Amino acid sequence: MSAKLGSEPLIHEGCAVQGSTLAAYTEIGAGTRLSNVVMGAYSYCDRSCDLANAEIGKFANIASFVRIGATDHPLDRASLHHFMYRSGDYWDDAAPDADWFEKRAARRTVIGHDTWIGHNAQIKPDVTVGHGAVVASGAVVTKDVAPYTIVAGLPAAPLRRRLPEPVAERLIALAWWDWDHARLRAALEDFRALPAEAFLERYGG
């Protein structure tokens, strides 16, 4: 996915993007589908992702084949099939079920800033993944993930903290993800070289 990024999002070939807003320095990998997604600056997803009804923060790292906000089917009706709500695809005199689509779209998945969603992970609707959290490859996340926590498994469960809670709280307070592009560049060598606590000491967090 290496490319020069800028104020306009970089969308690779074979993508389907509908009803979505992408901020500066974002990148969408080949073959990805986005529907009703808001993606913050510097976030990216690798190839063949399926993201729907989601609020994605800044600096999110989304690996290939990730699914976020997977749409669901009605479990309490006589049928599960989408002929009930995509009815116009089957009959000329039937309209889509707008109420059902509105209900789906309202079930938002929220991904925090500076998160990492591993290859082939899935995050269900109505779930929040906190700032700085990591979702391991293949995990299926059905419950909220606390900030700076690593989760794995099916269903996903906490493995450990990514950083100690006091450090995590200081990073959230520092909110470096809100720095402008020039300030990020000025701090680049420190991002590369310093452990989190030393970075906080230098930048007043």
C-alpha positions in Angstrom: 0.0 0.0 0.0 3.0 2.3 -0.2 2.1 5.6 -1.9 2.4 9.3 -1.5 -0.6 10.5 0.6 -2.1 13.9 0.8 -5.2 15.9 1.4 -7.4 13.7 -0.8 -8.0 10.1 0.1 -6.2 7.4 -1.9 -8.6 4.8 -3.0 -7.1 1.8 -4.8 -8.7 -0.1 -7.7 -11.8 -2.3 -7.3 -13.3 -0.4 -4.3 -16.9 0.4 -3.7 -17.4 3.5 -1.6 -21.0 4.6 -0.7 -22.2 7.2 1.7 -18.8 7.6 3.3 -16.5 10.5 4.4 -12.7 10.1 4.2 -10.3 12.6 5.8 -6.9 13.6 4.6 -4.1 11.1 4.4 -6.5 8.1 4.4 -5.9 5.1 2.2 -8.4 2.4 1.1 -6.9 -0.9 -0.1 -7.9 -2.6 -3.3 -11.2 -4.5 -3.4 -12.5 -2.9 -0.2 -16.2 -2.0 0.3 -17.2 1.0 2.4 -20.8 1.8 3.2 -21.8 4.6 5.6 -18.3 5.0 7.1 -16.6 8.1 8.5 -12.8 7.6 8.6 -10.5 10.0 10.4 -7.2 11.5 9.1 -4.2 9.1 8.5 -6.3 6.0 8.9 -6.1 3.2 6.4 -7.4 -0.2 5.6 -5.5 -2.8 3.6 -7.1 -4.8 0.7 -10.4 -6.6 0.7 -12.0 -5.1 3.8 -15.7 -4.7 4.3 -16.6 -1.7 6.5 -20.1 -0.6 7.2 -21.9 1.8 9.5 -18.7 2.8 11.3 -17.0 5.8 12.9 -13.2 5.2 12.6 -10.8 7.5 14.4 -7.5 9.0 13.3 -4.4 6.8 12.7 -6.4 3.5 12.7 -4.4 0.6 11.2 -6.8 -1.9 9.6 -5.3 -5.0 8.1 -6.5 -7.0 5.1 -9.8 -8.9 5.1 -11.2 -7.1 8.2 -15.0 -6.7 8.6 -16.4 -4.0 10.7 -20.0 -3.4 11.4 -21.2 -6.5 9.6 -24.9 -6.1 8.7 -27.4 -8.5 10.2 -30.6 -10.4 9.3 -33.9 -10.3 11.2 -33.9 -13.3 13.6 -37.5 -12.9 14.8 -39.3 -13.1 11.5 -40.6 -16.1 9.5 -37.6 -15.7 7.2 -34.0 -14.5 7.4 -33.8 -13.7 3.7 -33.3 -10.2 2.3 -36.2 -10.5 -0.1 -38.1 -8.9 2.8 -36.2 -5.7 2.7 -34.5 -5.7 -0.7 -37.9 -6.4 -2.1 -37.5 -4.2 -5.2 -34.9 -6.6 -6.5 -37.6 -9.3 -6.7 -40.8 -7.6 -7.6 -41.5 -4.5 -9.7 -44.4 -3.4 -7.4 -42.5 -3.8 -4.1 -40.4 -1.1 -2.5 -37.3 -1.6 -0.2 -38.0 -1.7 3.5 -36.5 1.8 4.3 -37.2 1.3 8.1 -35.0 -1.8 8.1 -32.1 -0.1 6.4 -32.4 2.9 8.7 -32.3 0.6 11.7 -29.1 -1.1 10.3 -27.4 2.2 9.7 -28.0 3.4 13.2 -26.1 0.5 14.7 -22.7 2.2 14.6 -19.4 0.6 15.3 -16.8 3.0 16.8 -13.0 2.5 16.3 -10.8 4.8 18.4 -7.7 6.7 17.4 -4.3 4.9 17.0 -5.9 1.4 16.9 -4.7 -1.8 15.2 -7.2 -4.2 13.8 -5.5 -7.5 12.7 -5.9 -9.5 9.6 -9.3 -11.2 9.2 -10.7 -9.8 12.4 -14.4 -8.9 12.7 -16.0 -6.2 14.9 -19.7 -6.4 15.3 -22.2 -3.5 15.3 -22.8 -1.4 18.4 -19.2 -2.1 19.6 -16.6 0.5 20.6 -12.9 -0.2 20.3 -11.1 2.3 22.5 -8.1 4.5 21.6 -4.8 2.6 21.3 -6.4 -0.8 21.4 -5.3 -3.9 19.4 -7.6 -6.5 18.0 -5.6 -9.7 17.1 -5.9 -11.5 13.8 -9.0 -13.6 13.4 -10.7 -12.2 16.5 -14.4 -11.7 16.6 -15.2 -8.7 18.8 -18.7 -8.7 20.2 -18.2 -6.4 23.2 -16.5 -3.1 23.8 -12.7 -3.0 24.0 -11.1 -0.8 26.6 -8.5 1.7 25.5 -4.9 0.4 25.1 -6.1 -3.2 25.6 -5.1 -6.2 23.4 -7.9 -8.6 22.7 -7.9 -12.0 20.9 -10.1 -15.0 20.3 -13.6 -16.0 19.3 -15.3 -14.3 20.9 -12.5 -11.8 21.7 -11.4 -11.5 25.3 -8.6 -9.3 26.8 -5.1 -10.7 26.7 -3.3 -7.8 28.4 -2.8 -4.1 28.5 -0.9 -2.7 25.6 0.5 0.0 28.0 0.0 0.5 31.7 -3.2 2.3 32.5 -1.5 5.5 33.8 0.6 5.8 30.6 -2.5 5.1 28.5 -4.4 7.9 30.3 -1.6 10.3 29.7 -1.5 9.5 26.0 -5.2 10.0 25.7 -4.8 13.4 27.5 -1.9 14.4 25.2 -4.1 13.5 22.2 -1.1 13.6 19.8 -3.5 12.4 17.1 -4.9 15.9 17.0 -1.5 17.5 16.1 -1.2 19.1 12.7 0.8 17.6 9.9 3.8 19.9 10.5 3.9 19.1 14.2 3.8 15.4 13.6 6.7 15.7 11.2 8.7 17.7 13.8 8.2 14.9 16.3 8.8 12.1 13.9 12.2 11.1 15.2 10.9 11.0 18.8 7.9 8.8 17.7 10.4 6.5 16.2 13.0 6.4 19.0 11.3 7.0 22.3 9.3 4.6 24.4 5.8 5.9 25.3 6.8 7.2 28.8 9.8 9.0 27.5 7.7 10.5 24.7 5.2 11.8 27.3 8.0 13.3 29.4 9.3 15.2 26.3 5.9 16.4 25.1 4.3 17.2 28.4 1.8 14.5 28.7 
